[in-house]
Amino acid sequence: MVQVKEVMTSPLVTVGPWASVREAANLMAQHRVGSLPVIEDGTLLGVVTSRDLRGAHPNRVVLDVLQNPPLHISPKASLLEAHALMEERGVERLLVVEEGRLLGILTKRALAFALGQGFDPLTGLPRADFLRGHLERLLEKGVDPTVVFVDLDDFGLLNKQLGHTAGDQALKEVAGMLSAFARRHRGEVYRYAGDEFALVFPRHRTQVLPHLSELLRLSILAEGRKVGFSLGIAGGRRRRKRPGNPRATADDLIRLASLASTLAKGRPEKIALGEEVILASGRVPKATPSHHPER
């Protein structure tokens, strides 16, 4: 999982609060940057941007045009966390700060370029690598996340009979539905592979399962044909931190939820649990020694 520190701009060009607007503008032009951290005696006061300077008299001091205190983020945060923070607060840059020390700056443009490598171009959703990274971080914090895999029913047949254009449109509509559902219930959605999507909820499954009937009632029409979903559930069972390696456990949860969604296809209720997969096989499929059967 790519972290903020790998994308941020560093070292930084800074300016003092008593420098003139003209001096700040010249610094931006000289170094081809759109913002400058404002520092006095080692203390970060804020960030002045080219937009702040626009229209200000060149003889005014930078302190006069400083806006609200800037948002900051840890260098170890993921790019998805940075993206969510920027979208939520409507900002175009984040200061990268660790233990009170300014390390760099992350701009929306640099973030968008980096995220382009990890997002599905068809649906606009983050891909499997981001899913794994999100699960690992939750597990490291002691959260046992509920993972819900959503598998489209008869998608291969739809592609064959109606063509890939119809199939692509169906996937985009499903992505929109799942994104809306995830927002309503404080979760995240990912495009895993093919016709599989994954939802992650950072809480016990008893708080998630009651809402899945709403998800199962959703469907789309692809050239007049109704397309529904099958759901596989894993995780969300423990109140305490899971033992073992978070990366291995994240892989287990993904695998079990995916297999459970396949199992659900043969059921009228269209839902199956990861522990049913374990009971059927007697073990976590392709498990490593660190894996635990309580999923």
C-alpha positions as CSV (number, residue, x, y, z in Angstrom):
1,M,0.0,0.0,0.0
2,V,1.5,3.4,-1.1
3,Q,1.8,5.8,1.7
4,V,1.7,9.6,1.8
5,K,5.5,10.0,2.4
6,E,6.1,8.3,-1.0
7,V,4.1,11.0,-2.9
8,M,4.6,14.2,-0.9
9,T,6.8,17.0,-2.1
10,S,9.9,17.5,0.0
11,P,12.1,19.5,0.9
12,L,9.8,22.5,1.0
13,V,10.2,26.1,0.1
14,T,8.9,28.2,3.0
15,V,8.2,31.8,3.7
16,G,8.0,34.0,6.8
17,P,4.8,35.6,8.0
18,W,6.3,39.1,7.7
19,A,7.5,38.7,4.1
20,S,5.5,40.7,1.5
21,V,3.0,39.3,-0.8
22,R,5.3,40.3,-3.7
23,E,8.1,38.2,-2.1
24,A,5.9,35.2,-1.7
25,A,4.6,35.5,-5.2
26,N,8.2,35.7,-6.5
27,L,9.2,32.6,-4.5
28,M,6.3,30.6,-6.0
29,A,7.1,31.6,-9.5
30,Q,10.9,30.9,-9.0
31,H,10.2,27.4,-7.6
32,R,7.1,26.7,-9.7
33,V,4.9,25.9,-6.7
34,G,1.4,26.9,-5.9
35,S,1.7,27.2,-2.1
36,L,4.2,28.0,0.6
37,P,4.2,26.9,4.3
38,V,4.5,29.9,6.5
39,I,7.0,29.4,9.4
40,E,8.1,31.6,12.2
41,D,10.9,30.5,14.6
42,G,10.3,26.9,13.6
43,T,6.5,27.1,14.2
44,L,4.1,26.3,11.4
45,L,1.5,29.1,11.1
46,G,-0.3,28.0,8.0
47,V,0.0,27.8,4.2
48,V,-0.3,30.6,1.8
49,T,-1.5,29.7,-1.7
50,S,-1.3,31.5,-5.1
51,R,-5.1,32.0,-4.7
52,D,-4.6,33.8,-1.4
53,L,-2.2,36.2,-3.0
54,R,-4.4,36.9,-6.0
55,G,-5.9,40.4,-5.6
56,A,-3.8,41.2,-2.5
57,H,-1.7,44.4,-2.6
58,P,1.9,43.4,-3.2
59,N,3.1,45.4,-0.2
60,R,0.9,43.6,2.3
61,V,2.5,40.9,4.5
62,V,1.8,37.2,4.1
63,L,0.3,37.1,7.6
64,D,-2.6,39.3,6.4
65,V,-3.7,36.8,3.7
66,L,-3.3,33.6,5.6
67,Q,-6.5,31.5,5.7
68,N,-7.7,28.9,8.2
69,P,-5.1,26.6,9.8
70,P,-4.1,23.9,7.3
71,L,-5.0,20.3,7.6
72,H,-2.2,17.8,8.2
73,I,-1.8,14.1,7.8
74,S,0.7,11.5,8.9
75,P,3.4,10.4,6.4
76,K,2.4,6.8,7.1
77,A,-1.3,7.4,6.1
78,S,-2.5,5.7,2.9
79,L,-3.3,7.6,-0.2
80,L,-7.0,6.6,0.2
81,E,-7.0,8.2,3.6
82,A,-5.5,11.4,2.2
83,H,-8.0,11.4,-0.7
84,A,-11.0,11.0,1.7
85,L,-9.7,13.8,3.9
86,M,-9.3,16.2,0.9
87,E,-12.8,15.4,-0.4
88,E,-14.4,15.7,3.0
89,R,-12.8,19.1,3.8
90,G,-12.7,20.4,0.2
91,V,-9.0,21.2,0.2
92,E,-6.3,20.9,-2.4
93,R,-3.3,20.2,-0.2
94,L,-2.3,18.6,3.1
95,L,0.7,19.2,5.2
96,V,2.6,16.1,6.1
97,V,3.5,16.3,9.7
98,E,5.0,13.8,12.2
99,E,5.6,14.5,15.9
100,G,5.0,18.2,15.2
101,R,7.6,18.3,12.5
102,L,6.7,19.4,9.0
103,L,8.1,16.9,6.5
104,G,6.4,17.8,3.2
105,I,3.2,18.8,1.4
106,L,0.8,16.6,-0.5
107,T,-1.1,18.3,-3.3
108,K,-4.4,17.2,-4.9
109,R,-2.7,17.0,-8.3
110,A,0.2,14.7,-7.0
111,L,-2.4,12.6,-5.2
112,A,-4.6,12.2,-8.2
113,F,-1.7,11.1,-10.4
114,A,-0.6,8.5,-7.8
115,L,-4.1,7.2,-7.3
116,G,-4.6,6.8,-11.0
117,Q,-2.4,3.7,-10.7
118,G,-4.7,2.1,-8.1
119,F,-8.2,2.9,-9.3
120,D,-10.3,0.9,-11.7
121,P,-10.8,3.1,-14.8
122,L,-14.2,1.6,-15.6
123,T,-16.0,2.1,-12.3
124,G,-13.7,4.7,-10.6
125,L,-13.4,2.4,-7.5
126,P,-10.2,1.5,-5.7
127,R,-8.8,-1.9,-6.6
128,A,-7.8,-5.0,-4.7
129,D,-4.5,-3.6,-3.4
130,F,-6.3,-0.8,-1.6
131,L,-8.8,-3.3,-0.2
132,R,-5.9,-5.3,1.3
133,G,-4.3,-2.2,2.7
134,H,-7.5,-1.0,4.3
135,L,-8.1,-4.4,6.0
136,E,-4.5,-4.6,7.3
137,R,-4.8,-1.2,8.9
138,L,-8.1,-2.1,10.6
139,L,-6.7,-5.3,11.9
140,E,-3.6,-3.6,13.2
141,K,-5.8,-1.3,15.2
142,G,-7.6,-4.2,16.7
143,V,-10.8,-3.9,14.6
144,D,-12.3,-7.1,13.2
145,P,-13.9,-5.8,10.0
146,T,-16.9,-7.2,8.3
147,V,-16.1,-8.0,4.7
148,V,-19.0,-8.4,2.2
149,F,-18.2,-9.8,-1.3
150,V,-20.8,-8.9,-3.9
151,D,-20.9,-11.2,-6.9
152,L,-23.1,-10.5,-9.9
153,D,-25.5,-13.3,-10.9
154,D,-25.0,-14.8,-14.4
155,F,-22.7,-12.0,-15.4
156,G,-20.8,-14.3,-17.8
157,L,-24.0,-15.2,-19.6
158,L,-25.0,-11.5,-19.8
159,N,-21.6,-10.7,-21.4
160,K,-22.0,-13.5,-23.9
161,Q,-25.6,-12.7,-24.9
162,L,-25.6,-8.9,-24.8
163,G,-22.0,-8.1,-25.4
164,H,-19.2,-6.5,-23.4
165,T,-20.6,-3.0,-23.8
166,A,-23.7,-4.0,-21.9
167,G,-21.6,-5.8,-19.4
168,D,-19.4,-2.7,-18.8
169,Q,-22.5,-0.6,-18.3
170,A,-23.9,-3.1,-15.8
171,L,-20.6,-2.9,-13.8
172,K,-20.7,0.9,-13.7
173,E,-24.3,0.9,-12.5
174,V,-23.5,-1.7,-9.8
175,A,-20.5,0.4,-8.7
176,G,-22.8,3.4,-8.3
177,M,-25.3,1.4,-6.3
178,L,-22.7,-0.1,-4.0
179,S,-21.0,3.3,-3.4
180,A,-24.3,4.8,-2.3
181,F,-25.0,1.8,0.0
182,A,-21.5,2.1,1.5
183,R,-21.9,5.8,2.2
184,R,-25.3,5.2,3.9
185,H,-23.8,2.6,6.2
186,R,-20.3,4.0,6.8
187,G,-18.4,1.5,4.7
188,E,-16.0,1.4,1.8
189,V,-16.4,-0.3,-1.6
190,Y,-13.8,-1.7,-3.9
191,R,-13.7,-3.3,-7.4
192,Y,-12.0,-6.6,-6.7
193,A,-11.9,-8.4,-10.0
194,G,-14.2,-9.2,-12.9
195,D,-17.8,-9.1,-11.6
196,E,-16.8,-9.1,-7.9
197,F,-16.9,-6.1,-5.6
198,A,-16.0,-5.9,-1.9
199,L,-17.6,-3.9,0.9
200,V,-15.7,-3.3,4.2
201,F,-17.4,-2.2,7.4
202,P,-15.2,-1.5,10.4
203,R,-17.5,-3.0,13.0
204,H,-19.1,-6.2,14.2
205,R,-21.2,-8.1,11.7
206,T,-24.3,-7.8,13.9
207,Q,-24.4,-4.1,13.0
208,V,-24.0,-4.9,9.3
209,L,-26.2,-8.0,8.6
210,P,-29.5,-6.3,9.2
211,H,-28.7,-3.9,6.3
212,L,-27.8,-6.6,3.8
213,S,-31.5,-7.3,3.0
214,E,-31.6,-3.8,1.6
215,L,-28.6,-4.6,-0.6
216,L,-30.2,-7.8,-1.9
217,R,-33.3,-6.0,-2.9
218,L,-31.2,-3.8,-5.3
219,S,-30.8,-4.9,-8.9
220,I,-30.1,-3.4,-12.3
221,L,-31.6,-3.7,-15.7
222,A,-29.2,-4.6,-18.5
223,E,-31.1,-4.2,-21.8
224,G,-34.3,-5.3,-20.0
225,R,-32.7,-8.1,-18.1
226,K,-32.7,-8.0,-14.3
227,V,-29.3,-8.6,-12.7
228,G,-29.0,-9.4,-9.0
229,F,-26.3,-10.2,-6.5
230,S,-25.0,-13.0,-4.3
231,L,-23.3,-12.0,-1.1
232,G,-20.5,-13.7,0.9
233,I,-19.6,-12.5,4.4
234,A,-16.4,-13.0,6.4
235,G,-15.0,-11.4,9.6
236,G,-16.8,-9.1,12.0
237,R,-17.0,-11.8,14.7
238,R,-14.4,-10.8,17.3
239,R,-14.6,-8.2,20.0
240,R,-10.8,-8.3,20.5
241,K,-7.8,-8.0,18.3
242,R,-7.1,-11.0,16.1
243,P,-3.8,-12.8,16.7
244,G,-1.4,-13.5,13.9
245,N,-0.2,-11.5,10.9
246,P,-2.6,-8.8,9.7
247,R,-1.6,-9.3,6.1
248,A,-2.2,-13.0,6.2
249,T,-5.5,-12.5,8.0
250,A,-6.6,-9.9,5.5
251,D,-6.0,-12.4,2.7
252,D,-8.0,-15.0,4.6
253,L,-11.0,-12.7,5.0
254,I,-10.9,-11.8,1.3
255,R,-10.6,-15.4,0.2
256,L,-13.4,-16.6,2.5
257,A,-15.8,-13.8,1.5
258,S,-15.2,-14.5,-2.1
259,L,-15.7,-18.2,-1.8
260,A,-18.8,-17.6,0.3
261,S,-20.3,-15.4,-2.4
262,T,-19.9,-18.3,-4.9
263,L,-21.6,-20.6,-2.4
264,A,-24.5,-18.1,-2.1
265,K,-25.2,-18.3,-5.8
266,G,-26.9,-21.7,-5.3
267,R,-29.2,-20.4,-2.6
268,P,-32.6,-18.7,-2.8
269,E,-31.6,-16.3,0.0
270,K,-28.4,-15.4,-2.0
271,I,-26.1,-15.1,1.1
272,A,-23.5,-17.3,2.7
273,L,-21.0,-16.9,5.5
274,G,-17.2,-17.5,5.4
275,E,-17.4,-20.0,8.3
276,E,-19.7,-22.2,6.1
277,V,-16.8,-22.4,3.6
278,I,-14.5,-23.5,6.5
279,L,-17.0,-26.2,7.6
280,A,-17.3,-27.5,4.1
281,S,-13.5,-27.8,3.6
282,G,-12.4,-28.4,7.2
283,R,-9.9,-25.6,7.0
284,V,-9.3,-22.1,5.6
285,P,-8.5,-22.8,1.9
286,K,-4.8,-22.4,1.1
287,A,-4.2,-21.4,4.7
288,T,-0.8,-20.7,6.2
289,P,0.2,-21.7,9.8
290,S,-0.7,-18.2,11.1
291,H,-4.3,-18.5,9.9
292,H,-7.0,-19.1,12.5
293,P,-10.3,-20.9,11.6
294,E,-12.5,-18.4,13.5
295,R,-13.4,-16.1,10.7
